[in-house]
């Protein structure tokens, strides 16, 4: 069974995914890293050179390829992946995939993302915490419909990655 982590950027998908993969003996695949490697450039460069639509199409293509693997894998999606096209419908239909939403509050996301915003193409242009918070608020409003369709929802605000993994394992088994 594939495990697919969903959540807004900064929710901890990569760190949680790596830990969960090691505990459950799954290969870890970060969608952004797979795309960056296959395209030979960073996600920021990809956004600048080819645009967001190209990137979103790549996300869908790479996710579908990963879900075809015979051995169970751990996939950390991009924050917008489940909201594009029919990704959530396809994940819901896939009997070999369990989706997990790492639910993180607006306040925690803002605290985590503000210092590293220049490394994130969608928020690199935001200069103040207020502007970032407004941006995240709008995105969470738009995306929560998709995120909340996950098979498992884990509240991550008061938990470190180890505690998040423990909660996911409790829900799975």
Buried (B, 14 or more C-beta within 10 A) or exposed (E): EBBBBBBBBBBBBBBBBBBBBEBBEBEBBBBBEBBBEEBEBBBBEBBEEBEEEEBBBBBBEBBEEBBEEEEBBBBBBBBBBBBBEEBBEBBBEBEEBBBBBBBBBBEBBBBBBBEEBEEBBBBEEBEEEEBBBBBBEEBBEEBBEBBEBBBBBBEBEEBEBEEBBBBBEEEBE
